[in-house]
Amino acid sequence: MRIGELADRAGVSLKALRYYEGLGLLEAERLPNGYRDYDETDVRLVEEIRQLTALGIRVEDTRPFVECLVAGHDNGDDCLASVEAYRDAIATLDAQARELAVRRVRLAELLARAEERAGCGCEVGA
């Protein structure tokens, strides 16, 4: 199948497919006319990448899952490297959650001060 059909079937843009190919996550066969040619395996690979990135895993970090599928496993997370990638992604999310909590506390402090000052008859943001 051509690149447009793969993009439609996997629910991604042509730009995304070219990006995945540039990262070495996807490799198309080339037809004699130079067109890319993909098969059903490629649909599955792109769907895996799309699902993982929707969970916040960076495209570059989907490599273990793609390699696991290319190796013939039924699931992209059947390999130990994929399990480790899940752990890394969770650790990253935990760090982001801590950072967001700190920022939220700081914003709440600023809001409380602003509301306190607004009690004098001035409006916050005025």
C-alpha positions as CSV (number, residue, x, y, z in Angstrom):
1,M,0.0,0.0,0.0
2,R,1.1,3.5,-0.6
3,I,1.9,6.1,2.1
4,G,-1.4,7.8,1.9
5,E,-3.4,4.6,2.5
6,L,-1.1,3.8,5.4
7,A,-1.7,7.2,6.9
8,D,-5.5,6.8,6.5
9,R,-5.6,3.3,8.0
10,A,-3.3,4.1,10.9
11,G,-4.8,7.5,11.7
12,V,-1.7,9.6,11.3
13,S,-0.4,12.2,9.0
14,L,2.0,11.7,6.1
15,K,4.4,14.0,7.9
16,A,4.3,11.7,10.9
17,L,5.0,8.6,8.8
18,R,8.0,10.4,7.2
19,Y,9.2,11.3,10.7
20,Y,8.9,7.7,11.9
21,E,10.8,6.6,8.9
22,G,13.5,9.2,9.5
23,L,13.9,7.9,13.1
24,G,14.2,4.3,11.7
25,L,11.0,3.2,13.4
26,L,9.4,2.4,10.0
27,E,11.0,1.2,6.9
28,A,9.2,1.1,3.6
29,E,10.0,-1.1,0.6
30,R,10.6,1.0,-2.5
31,L,8.8,0.3,-5.8
32,P,10.7,0.6,-9.1
33,N,9.2,4.1,-9.5
34,G,10.5,5.1,-6.1
35,Y,7.2,5.1,-4.3
36,R,7.1,3.8,-0.7
37,D,5.3,0.5,-0.4
38,Y,3.9,-0.7,3.0
39,D,2.2,-3.8,4.2
40,E,-0.1,-4.9,7.1
41,T,2.8,-5.1,9.5
42,D,3.5,-1.4,9.0
43,V,-0.1,-0.6,9.9
44,R,0.4,-2.4,13.1
45,L,3.7,-0.7,13.8
46,V,2.2,2.8,13.2
47,E,-0.8,2.0,15.4
48,E,1.5,0.9,18.2
49,I,3.5,4.2,17.9
50,R,0.3,6.2,17.8
51,Q,-1.2,4.5,20.9
52,L,2.0,4.9,22.9
53,T,2.4,8.6,22.0
54,A,-1.2,9.2,22.9
55,L,-0.2,8.0,26.4
56,G,2.6,10.5,26.5
57,I,5.5,8.3,25.4
58,R,7.8,10.2,23.1
59,V,8.0,8.9,19.6
60,E,11.7,8.2,20.0
61,D,11.0,6.0,23.1
62,T,8.6,3.7,21.2
63,R,11.6,1.9,19.6
64,P,11.5,-1.1,22.0
65,F,7.9,-1.7,21.2
66,V,8.4,-1.4,17.5
67,E,11.4,-3.7,17.6
68,C,9.4,-6.2,19.7
69,L,6.7,-6.4,17.0
70,V,9.3,-6.6,14.2
71,A,10.9,-9.5,16.0
72,G,7.6,-11.4,15.6
73,H,5.9,-10.9,19.0
74,D,2.2,-10.5,19.1
75,N,2.3,-7.5,21.3
76,G,4.8,-4.6,21.4
77,D,5.2,-5.0,25.1
78,D,6.1,-8.7,25.1
79,C,9.8,-7.9,25.4
80,L,11.7,-6.8,28.5
81,A,13.0,-3.6,26.8
82,S,9.4,-2.6,26.4
83,V,8.6,-3.2,30.0
84,E,11.5,-1.0,30.9
85,A,10.3,1.7,28.6
86,Y,6.9,1.6,30.4
87,R,8.8,2.0,33.7
88,D,10.8,5.0,32.3
89,A,7.6,6.6,31.0
90,I,5.9,6.2,34.4
91,A,9.0,7.7,36.1
92,T,8.8,10.7,33.7
93,L,5.1,11.2,34.4
94,D,5.7,11.0,38.2
95,A,8.4,13.7,37.9
96,Q,6.1,15.8,35.8
97,A,3.3,15.3,38.3
98,R,5.5,16.5,41.1
99,E,6.6,19.5,39.2
100,L,3.0,20.4,38.4
101,A,2.1,20.0,42.1
102,V,4.8,22.5,43.0
103,R,3.6,24.9,40.3
104,R,0.0,24.6,41.5
105,V,1.0,25.4,45.1
106,R,2.9,28.4,43.9
107,L,0.0,29.6,41.7
108,A,-2.5,29.1,44.6
109,E,-0.2,31.2,46.8
110,L,-0.1,34.0,44.2
111,L,-3.9,33.8,43.8
112,A,-4.4,34.0,47.6
113,R,-2.2,37.1,47.8
114,A,-4.0,38.7,44.8
115,E,-7.4,38.0,46.3
116,E,-6.2,39.4,49.6
117,R,-5.1,42.6,47.9
118,A,-8.4,42.7,45.9
119,G,-10.2,42.8,49.2
120,C,-9.3,46.5,49.4
121,G,-11.7,47.2,46.6
122,C,-9.5,46.7,43.7
123,E,-10.1,43.9,41.2
124,V,-7.6,41.2,40.4
125,G,-6.3,41.7,36.9
126,A,-7.5,45.3,36.7
